[in-house]
Amino acid sequence: MADNYISLTKDDSSQAQQLPILSGTLGPSVIDIRALYAQTGHFTYDPGFTSTASCSSKITFIDGDAGILLYRGYPIEQLAEKCDFPEVCYLLLNGELPNGAQMQEFVTLTSQHVMVHEQLTRFYSGFRRDAHPMAVLVGVVGALSAFYHDVMDITRKEDRYLSAIRLIAKMPSIVAMCHKYSTGMPFIYPKRKLGYVENFMRMMHGDPCDDYQANPVLARALDRILILHADHEQNASTSTVRLAGSSGANPYACVAAGIACLWGAAHGGANEAVLNMLEEIGDVSRIGEYVAKAKDKNDPFRLMGFGHRVYKNYDPRARLMRQTCHEVLDELNLHDDRLFKLAMELERIALEDPYFIEKKLYPNVDFYSGIVLRALGIPTEMFTAIFALARSVGWIAQWDEMIADPELKIGRPRQLYRGVAMRDVKPVFAR
Ligand code: CMC
């Protein structure tokens, strides 16, 4: 329902077009341009979607200027402080935080689905051992669609919920198996009695010959990484999942598309890129050289882990991750570690540099999460896979919301064509 209208007039004084303005609960209102083409014969042009709302959603809200992030209305700071990741999963999927009984039921239901089909474990051996874990993850999560396709009717709410539960329950096993496969270690089966994060840590770091006990400070840090990465409204990978899903495709195939998008260094690959960049810088004495490269317009190098499309203020997740980072470094007595010292010094220099201040380039969540994940003993190439583990709940919650939306249409952007105008094909001897 429109609250207001905006008039669009062409210079040639032809009749003004009235476009409805729609308001949400929070954030900027939007101009509804659905009838624009029919009324004016024009498309809108917005590469990178910097001014385009592709859908309406009730899941996550970001105010990038104020540094606010809400899941279902709850500030991320409170969720990170008072909840664990499974509670946040429940919240994102169901819209409300669970009470004790609802949480118990959710944990029981999830634990029933933690194992992956034994046949799925054989997919891994089709990959080279040195394949990037994200390449393996795209393939294996996509393969889930082969196991759960005919049994699922995406128009049924219950079926969609079950597919979400399956994804959330199986992702820790699938991600840990990517790691085990790359190291040649045996896969570790999940343990139902363990918490979500403890179970994942055991599958990552444990082996069948010994018991594994997760360090509670490290488990809490990983839980926080998962909470902070769980959803982030219509980012590139979520938009990819929605676009893929808009055709009615299998949800696991759509999530695999999201994983592919997340892999890029401008998105989820940034946490891995941060650590690679720190290794490349190598020493505190070379920070100035790299900061100068980042500022040089003729050099494509960017400081990884700095800047954000939406946050033009401190990313609230980065603030929380910074605190977690220090807790982990304290616990492990790692403050003297070469890369950690380098990261802290880089952060200090960049935050004081006029270039970064003017362009509002603050450290983002991935600057710190990379450091924390390294301290947790997670290999650098697994960082983005951990991000995918966390974001799976956001992707599937957004997919579910989209399928249930009565306004759902297949996503089909248009274009400004700048190629050659129509011409005739000449025979080969005449070209
Ligand atoms: N280092 C140096 N300069 C930068 C950086 C950076 N990290 N980020 C942006 N700039 C400059 C950029 O050169 C441009 O300068 P100018 O106005 O002179 O042309 C200006 O800042 C605006 O940059 P932009 O590319 O137009 O901004 P964007 O909103 O399209 O890009 C970004 C956002 C995250 C892709 C970008 O900041 C970047 O590449 N950062 C490094 C990669 C990174 O850390 N990505 C993780 C994002 S957080 C995780 C997630 O949510 O996925």
Residues whose N, C-alpha, C, O or C-beta is under 5 A from the ligand:
A	BS01	CMC	A265 A266 H267 G268 A270 A294 F301 R302 L303 M304 G305 F306 G307 H308 R309 K359 N364 D366
